[in-house]
């Protein structure tokens, strides 16, 4: 099977407001990262991150983080694009601690 070819679309630099710690829930510790701005720059897409998004995280007992993120950008020609990302993050304790810092 031939691996797919990818072209660089853009780089996002996302600005976050202070983290809101919600405390323990049924599945783990809940945190909210408000997404309040940023830039989108690349050879195929340019614009800014809108102040309308949030990254919701649940941190499980084993350190795995479940991520559920929704935010939007406005392109330089005024189109609005919504981003929806979900997934899991896990790694060695020292790497996770560095990310948290």
CNS distance restraints for C-alpha pairs under 8 A (distance, minus, plus):
assign (resid   8 and name CA) (resid  42 and name CA) 7.40 0.50 0.50
assign (resid   8 and name CA) (resid  43 and name CA) 7.28 0.50 0.50
assign (resid   8 and name CA) (resid  44 and name CA) 7.82 0.50 0.50
assign (resid   9 and name CA) (resid  42 and name CA) 5.81 0.50 0.50
assign (resid   9 and name CA) (resid  43 and name CA) 6.16 0.50 0.50
assign (resid   9 and name CA) (resid  44 and name CA) 5.13 0.50 0.50
assign (resid   9 and name CA) (resid  45 and name CA) 6.19 0.50 0.50
assign (resid  10 and name CA) (resid  40 and name CA) 6.36 0.50 0.50
assign (resid  10 and name CA) (resid  41 and name CA) 5.27 0.50 0.50
assign (resid  10 and name CA) (resid  42 and name CA) 3.78 0.50 0.50
assign (resid  10 and name CA) (resid  43 and name CA) 6.43 0.50 0.50
assign (resid  10 and name CA) (resid  44 and name CA) 6.49 0.50 0.50
assign (resid  10 and name CA) (resid  45 and name CA) 5.71 0.50 0.50
assign (resid  10 and name CA) (resid  46 and name CA) 7.37 0.50 0.50
assign (resid  11 and name CA) (resid  40 and name CA) 5.73 0.50 0.50
assign (resid  11 and name CA) (resid  41 and name CA) 5.39 0.50 0.50
assign (resid  11 and name CA) (resid  42 and name CA) 5.88 0.50 0.50
assign (resid  12 and name CA) (resid  38 and name CA) 7.26 0.50 0.50
assign (resid  12 and name CA) (resid  39 and name CA) 5.82 0.50 0.50
assign (resid  12 and name CA) (resid  40 and name CA) 4.65 0.50 0.50
assign (resid  12 and name CA) (resid  41 and name CA) 6.67 0.50 0.50
assign (resid  13 and name CA) (resid  38 and name CA) 5.33 0.50 0.50
assign (resid  13 and name CA) (resid  39 and name CA) 5.27 0.50 0.50
assign (resid  13 and name CA) (resid  40 and name CA) 6.57 0.50 0.50
assign (resid  14 and name CA) (resid  35 and name CA) 6.95 0.50 0.50
assign (resid  14 and name CA) (resid  36 and name CA) 7.76 0.50 0.50
assign (resid  14 and name CA) (resid  37 and name CA) 6.05 0.50 0.50
assign (resid  14 and name CA) (resid  38 and name CA) 4.38 0.50 0.50
assign (resid  14 and name CA) (resid  39 and name CA) 6.61 0.50 0.50
assign (resid  14 and name CA) (resid  49 and name CA) 6.92 0.50 0.50
assign (resid  15 and name CA) (resid  35 and name CA) 6.04 0.50 0.50
assign (resid  15 and name CA) (resid  36 and name CA) 5.70 0.50 0.50
assign (resid  15 and name CA) (resid  37 and name CA) 5.02 0.50 0.50
assign (resid  15 and name CA) (resid  38 and name CA) 5.10 0.50 0.50
assign (resid  16 and name CA) (resid  33 and name CA) 6.43 0.50 0.50
assign (resid  16 and name CA) (resid  34 and name CA) 5.63 0.50 0.50
assign (resid  16 and name CA) (resid  35 and name CA) 4.74 0.50 0.50
assign (resid  16 and name CA) (resid  36 and name CA) 5.62 0.50 0.50
assign (resid  16 and name CA) (resid  37 and name CA) 7.26 0.50 0.50
assign (resid  17 and name CA) (resid  33 and name CA) 6.70 0.50 0.50
assign (resid  17 and name CA) (resid  34 and name CA) 5.31 0.50 0.50
assign (resid  17 and name CA) (resid  35 and name CA) 6.44 0.50 0.50
assign (resid  17 and name CA) (resid  36 and name CA) 6.31 0.50 0.50
assign (resid  18 and name CA) (resid  33 and name CA) 6.91 0.50 0.50
assign (resid  18 and name CA) (resid  34 and name CA) 7.27 0.50 0.50
assign (resid  19 and name CA) (resid  31 and name CA) 6.86 0.50 0.50
assign (resid  19 and name CA) (resid  32 and name CA) 5.82 0.50 0.50
assign (resid  19 and name CA) (resid  33 and name CA) 4.90 0.50 0.50
assign (resid  19 and name CA) (resid  34 and name CA) 7.02 0.50 0.50
assign (resid  20 and name CA) (resid  31 and name CA) 5.75 0.50 0.50
assign (resid  20 and name CA) (resid  32 and name CA) 5.07 0.50 0.50
assign (resid  20 and name CA) (resid  33 and name CA) 6.52 0.50 0.50
assign (resid  21 and name CA) (resid  30 and name CA) 6.43 0.50 0.50
assign (resid  21 and name CA) (resid  31 and name CA) 4.66 0.50 0.50
assign (resid  21 and name CA) (resid  32 and name CA) 6.53 0.50 0.50
assign (resid  22 and name CA) (resid  29 and name CA) 7.22 0.50 0.50
assign (resid  22 and name CA) (resid  30 and name CA) 5.19 0.50 0.50
assign (resid  22 and name CA) (resid  31 and name CA) 5.53 0.50 0.50
assign (resid  22 and name CA) (resid  32 and name CA) 7.47 0.50 0.50
assign (resid  23 and name CA) (resid  29 and name CA) 5.32 0.50 0.50
assign (resid  23 and name CA) (resid  30 and name CA) 5.64 0.50 0.50
assign (resid  23 and name CA) (resid  31 and name CA) 7.40 0.50 0.50
assign (resid  24 and name CA) (resid  28 and name CA) 5.47 0.50 0.50
assign (resid  24 and name CA) (resid  29 and name CA) 4.29 0.50 0.50
assign (resid  24 and name CA) (resid  30 and name CA) 6.17 0.50 0.50
assign (resid  25 and name CA) (resid  29 and name CA) 5.84 0.50 0.50
assign (resid  25 and name CA) (resid  30 and name CA) 6.43 0.50 0.50
assign (resid  27 and name CA) (resid  58 and name CA) 7.20 0.50 0.50
assign (resid  27 and name CA) (resid  59 and name CA) 7.92 0.50 0.50
assign (resid  27 and name CA) (resid  60 and name CA) 6.41 0.50 0.50
assign (resid  28 and name CA) (resid  58 and name CA) 5.78 0.50 0.50
assign (resid  28 and name CA) (resid  59 and name CA) 5.28 0.50 0.50
assign (resid  28 and name CA) (resid  60 and name CA) 4.65 0.50 0.50
assign (resid  28 and name CA) (resid  61 and name CA) 6.43 0.50 0.50
assign (resid  29 and name CA) (resid  58 and name CA) 5.48 0.50 0.50
assign (resid  29 and name CA) (resid  59 and name CA) 5.01 0.50 0.50
assign (resid  29 and name CA) (resid  60 and name CA) 6.70 0.50 0.50
assign (resid  30 and name CA) (resid  56 and name CA) 7.44 0.50 0.50
assign (resid  30 and name CA) (resid  57 and name CA) 5.73 0.50 0.50
assign (resid  30 and name CA) (resid  58 and name CA) 4.65 0.50 0.50
assign (resid  30 and name CA) (resid  59 and name CA) 6.50 0.50 0.50
assign (resid  31 and name CA) (resid  56 and name CA) 6.02 0.50 0.50
assign (resid  31 and name CA) (resid  57 and name CA) 5.16 0.50 0.50
assign (resid  31 and name CA) (resid  58 and name CA) 6.50 0.50 0.50
assign (resid  32 and name CA) (resid  54 and name CA) 6.67 0.50 0.50
assign (resid  32 and name CA) (resid  55 and name CA) 5.81 0.50 0.50
assign (resid  32 and name CA) (resid  56 and name CA) 4.76 0.50 0.50
assign (resid  32 and name CA) (resid  57 and name CA) 6.30 0.50 0.50
assign (resid  33 and name CA) (resid  54 and name CA) 5.58 0.50 0.50
assign (resid  33 and name CA) (resid  55 and name CA) 4.91 0.50 0.50
assign (resid  33 and name CA) (resid  56 and name CA) 6.44 0.50 0.50
assign (resid  34 and name CA) (resid  53 and name CA) 6.13 0.50 0.50
assign (resid  34 and name CA) (resid  54 and name CA) 4.46 0.50 0.50
assign (resid  34 and name CA) (resid  55 and name CA) 6.40 0.50 0.50
assign (resid  35 and name CA) (resid  50 and name CA) 7.97 0.50 0.50
assign (resid  35 and name CA) (resid  51 and name CA) 6.19 0.50 0.50
assign (resid  35 and name CA) (resid  52 and name CA) 6.69 0.50 0.50
assign (resid  35 and name CA) (resid  53 and name CA) 4.77 0.50 0.50
assign (resid  35 and name CA) (resid  54 and name CA) 5.13 0.50 0.50
assign (resid  35 and name CA) (resid  55 and name CA) 7.11 0.50 0.50
assign (resid  35 and name CA) (resid  71 and name CA) 7.05 0.50 0.50
assign (resid  36 and name CA) (resid  49 and name CA) 7.54 0.50 0.50
assign (resid  36 and name CA) (resid  50 and name CA) 6.51 0.50 0.50
assign (resid  36 and name CA) (resid  51 and name CA) 4.01 0.50 0.50
assign (resid  36 and name CA) (resid  52 and name CA) 6.58 0.50 0.50
assign (resid  36 and name CA) (resid  53 and name CA) 6.84 0.50 0.50
assign (resid  37 and name CA) (resid  48 and name CA) 7.01 0.50 0.50
assign (resid  37 and name CA) (resid  49 and name CA) 4.72 0.50 0.50
assign (resid  37 and name CA) (resid  50 and name CA) 5.19 0.50 0.50
assign (resid  37 and name CA) (resid  51 and name CA) 5.15 0.50 0.50
assign (resid  38 and name CA) (resid  48 and name CA) 5.68 0.50 0.50
assign (resid  38 and name CA) (resid  49 and name CA) 4.68 0.50 0.50
assign (resid  38 and name CA) (resid  50 and name CA) 7.37 0.50 0.50
assign (resid  39 and name CA) (resid  46 and name CA) 7.89 0.50 0.50
assign (resid  39 and name CA) (resid  47 and name CA) 6.13 0.50 0.50
assign (resid  39 and name CA) (resid  48 and name CA) 4.37 0.50 0.50
assign (resid  39 and name CA) (resid  49 and name CA) 5.61 0.50 0.50
assign (resid  40 and name CA) (resid  45 and name CA) 6.95 0.50 0.50
assign (resid  40 and name CA) (resid  46 and name CA) 5.15 0.50 0.50
assign (resid  40 and name CA) (resid  47 and name CA) 4.95 0.50 0.50
assign (resid  40 and name CA) (resid  48 and name CA) 5.42 0.50 0.50
assign (resid  40 and name CA) (resid  49 and name CA) 6.88 0.50 0.50
assign (resid  40 and name CA) (resid  73 and name CA) 7.89 0.50 0.50
assign (resid  41 and name CA) (resid  45 and name CA) 6.22 0.50 0.50
assign (resid  41 and name CA) (resid  46 and name CA) 4.70 0.50 0.50
assign (resid  41 and name CA) (resid  47 and name CA) 6.67 0.50 0.50
assign (resid  42 and name CA) (resid  46 and name CA) 6.08 0.50 0.50
assign (resid  45 and name CA) (resid  75 and name CA) 7.20 0.50 0.50
assign (resid  46 and name CA) (resid  75 and name CA) 5.63 0.50 0.50
assign (resid  46 and name CA) (resid  76 and name CA) 5.82 0.50 0.50
assign (resid  47 and name CA) (resid  73 and name CA) 6.71 0.50 0.50
assign (resid  47 and name CA) (resid  74 and name CA) 5.55 0.50 0.50
assign (resid  47 and name CA) (resid  75 and name CA) 4.04 0.50 0.50
assign (resid  47 and name CA) (resid  76 and name CA) 4.74 0.50 0.50
assign (resid  48 and name CA) (resid  73 and name CA) 5.42 0.50 0.50
assign (resid  48 and name CA) (resid  74 and name CA) 5.53 0.50 0.50
assign (resid  48 and name CA) (resid  75 and name CA) 6.51 0.50 0.50
assign (resid  48 and name CA) (resid  76 and name CA) 7.69 0.50 0.50
assign (resid  49 and name CA) (resid  71 and name CA) 7.67 0.50 0.50
assign (resid  49 and name CA) (resid  72 and name CA) 5.99 0.50 0.50
assign (resid  49 and name CA) (resid  73 and name CA) 4.22 0.50 0.50
assign (resid  49 and name CA) (resid  74 and name CA) 6.52 0.50 0.50
assign (resid  50 and name CA) (resid  71 and name CA) 7.29 0.50 0.50
assign (resid  50 and name CA) (resid  72 and name CA) 5.62 0.50 0.50
assign (resid  50 and name CA) (resid  73 and name CA) 5.20 0.50 0.50
assign (resid  50 and name CA) (resid  74 and name CA) 6.75 0.50 0.50
assign (resid  51 and name CA) (resid  72 and name CA) 8.00 0.50 0.50
assign (resid  52 and name CA) (resid  71 and name CA) 5.97 0.50 0.50
assign (resid  52 and name CA) (resid  72 and name CA) 6.71 0.50 0.50
assign (resid  53 and name CA) (resid  69 and name CA) 7.51 0.50 0.50
assign (resid  53 and name CA) (resid  70 and name CA) 5.42 0.50 0.50
assign (resid  53 and name CA) (resid  71 and name CA) 3.89 0.50 0.50
assign (resid  53 and name CA) (resid  72 and name CA) 6.68 0.50 0.50
assign (resid  54 and name CA) (resid  69 and name CA) 5.84 0.50 0.50
assign (resid  54 and name CA) (resid  70 and name CA) 5.78 0.50 0.50
assign (resid  54 and name CA) (resid  71 and name CA) 6.37 0.50 0.50
assign (resid  55 and name CA) (resid  67 and name CA) 6.86 0.50 0.50
assign (resid  55 and name CA) (resid  68 and name CA) 5.81 0.50 0.50
assign (resid  55 and name CA) (resid  69 and name CA) 4.19 0.50 0.50
assign (resid  55 and name CA) (resid  70 and name CA) 6.55 0.50 0.50
assign (resid  56 and name CA) (resid  67 and name CA) 6.04 0.50 0.50
assign (resid  56 and name CA) (resid  68 and name CA) 5.18 0.50 0.50
assign (resid  56 and name CA) (resid  69 and name CA) 6.07 0.50 0.50
assign (resid  57 and name CA) (resid  65 and name CA) 6.41 0.50 0.50
assign (resid  57 and name CA) (resid  66 and name CA) 5.57 0.50 0.50
assign (resid  57 and name CA) (resid  67 and name CA) 4.83 0.50 0.50
assign (resid  57 and name CA) (resid  68 and name CA) 6.38 0.50 0.50
assign (resid  58 and name CA) (resid  65 and name CA) 5.58 0.50 0.50
assign (resid  58 and name CA) (resid  66 and name CA) 5.18 0.50 0.50
assign (resid  58 and name CA) (resid  67 and name CA) 6.89 0.50 0.50
assign (resid  59 and name CA) (resid  63 and name CA) 6.00 0.50 0.50
assign (resid  59 and name CA) (resid  64 and name CA) 5.80 0.50 0.50
assign (resid  59 and name CA) (resid  65 and name CA) 4.41 0.50 0.50
assign (resid  59 and name CA) (resid  66 and name CA) 6.47 0.50 0.50
assign (resid  60 and name CA) (resid  64 and name CA) 5.36 0.50 0.50
assign (resid  60 and name CA) (resid  65 and name CA) 6.25 0.50 0.50
assign (resid  60 and name CA) (resid  66 and name CA) 7.91 0.50 0.50
assign (resid  63 and name CA) (resid  90 and name CA) 6.55 0.50 0.50
assign (resid  64 and name CA) (resid  88 and name CA) 6.74 0.50 0.50
assign (resid  64 and name CA) (resid  89 and name CA) 5.70 0.50 0.50
assign (resid  64 and name CA) (resid  90 and name CA) 4.72 0.50 0.50
assign (resid  64 and name CA) (resid  91 and name CA) 7.85 0.50 0.50
assign (resid  65 and name CA) (resid  88 and name CA) 5.48 0.50 0.50
assign (resid  65 and name CA) (resid  89 and name CA) 5.05 0.50 0.50
assign (resid  65 and name CA) (resid  90 and name CA) 6.46 0.50 0.50
assign (resid  66 and name CA) (resid  86 and name CA) 7.54 0.50 0.50
assign (resid  66 and name CA) (resid  87 and name CA) 5.93 0.50 0.50
assign (resid  66 and name CA) (resid  88 and name CA) 4.57 0.50 0.50
assign (resid  66 and name CA) (resid  89 and name CA) 6.61 0.50 0.50
assign (resid  67 and name CA) (resid  85 and name CA) 7.56 0.50 0.50
assign (resid  67 and name CA) (resid  86 and name CA) 5.24 0.50 0.50
assign (resid  67 and name CA) (resid  87 and name CA) 5.25 0.50 0.50
assign (resid  67 and name CA) (resid  88 and name CA) 5.86 0.50 0.50
assign (resid  67 and name CA) (resid  89 and name CA) 7.61 0.50 0.50
assign (resid  68 and name CA) (resid  84 and name CA) 7.60 0.50 0.50
assign (resid  68 and name CA) (resid  85 and name CA) 5.95 0.50 0.50
assign (resid  68 and name CA) (resid  86 and name CA) 4.52 0.50 0.50
assign (resid  68 and name CA) (resid  87 and name CA) 6.90 0.50 0.50
assign (resid  69 and name CA) (resid  83 and name CA) 7.76 0.50 0.50
assign (resid  69 and name CA) (resid  84 and name CA) 5.67 0.50 0.50
assign (resid  69 and name CA) (resid  85 and name CA) 5.03 0.50 0.50
assign (resid  69 and name CA) (resid  86 and name CA) 6.19 0.50 0.50
assign (resid  70 and name CA) (resid  82 and name CA) 7.28 0.50 0.50
assign (resid  70 and name CA) (resid  83 and name CA) 5.59 0.50 0.50
assign (resid  70 and name CA) (resid  84 and name CA) 4.60 0.50 0.50
assign (resid  70 and name CA) (resid  85 and name CA) 6.52 0.50 0.50
assign (resid  71 and name CA) (resid  82 and name CA) 5.95 0.50 0.50
assign (resid  71 and name CA) (resid  83 and name CA) 5.34 0.50 0.50
assign (resid  71 and name CA) (resid  84 and name CA) 6.82 0.50 0.50
assign (resid  72 and name CA) (resid  80 and name CA) 6.86 0.50 0.50
assign (resid  72 and name CA) (resid  81 and name CA) 5.54 0.50 0.50
assign (resid  72 and name CA) (resid  82 and name CA) 4.28 0.50 0.50
assign (resid  72 and name CA) (resid  83 and name CA) 5.65 0.50 0.50
assign (resid  73 and name CA) (resid  80 and name CA) 5.74 0.50 0.50
assign (resid  73 and name CA) (resid  81 and name CA) 5.35 0.50 0.50
assign (resid  73 and name CA) (resid  82 and name CA) 6.55 0.50 0.50
assign (resid  73 and name CA) (resid  83 and name CA) 7.97 0.50 0.50
assign (resid  74 and name CA) (resid  78 and name CA) 5.63 0.50 0.50
assign (resid  74 and name CA) (resid  79 and name CA) 5.50 0.50 0.50
assign (resid  74 and name CA) (resid  80 and name CA) 4.54 0.50 0.50
assign (resid  74 and name CA) (resid  81 and name CA) 6.37 0.50 0.50
assign (resid  75 and name CA) (resid  79 and name CA) 5.21 0.50 0.50
assign (resid  75 and name CA) (resid  80 and name CA) 6.45 0.50 0.50
assign (resid  75 and name CA) (resid  81 and name CA) 7.67 0.50 0.50
assign (resid  90 and name CA) (resid  96 and name CA) 7.47 0.50 0.50
assign (resid  91 and name CA) (resid  95 and name CA) 6.41 0.50 0.50
assign (resid  91 and name CA) (resid  96 and name CA) 6.21 0.50 0.50
assign (resid  92 and name CA) (resid  96 and name CA) 6.39 0.50 0.50
assign (resid  93 and name CA) (resid  97 and name CA) 6.04 0.50 0.50
assign (resid  94 and name CA) (resid  98 and name CA) 6.22 0.50 0.50
assign (resid  95 and name CA) (resid  99 and name CA) 6.33 0.50 0.50
assign (resid  96 and name CA) (resid 100 and name CA) 6.24 0.50 0.50
assign (resid  97 and name CA) (resid 101 and name CA) 6.31 0.50 0.50
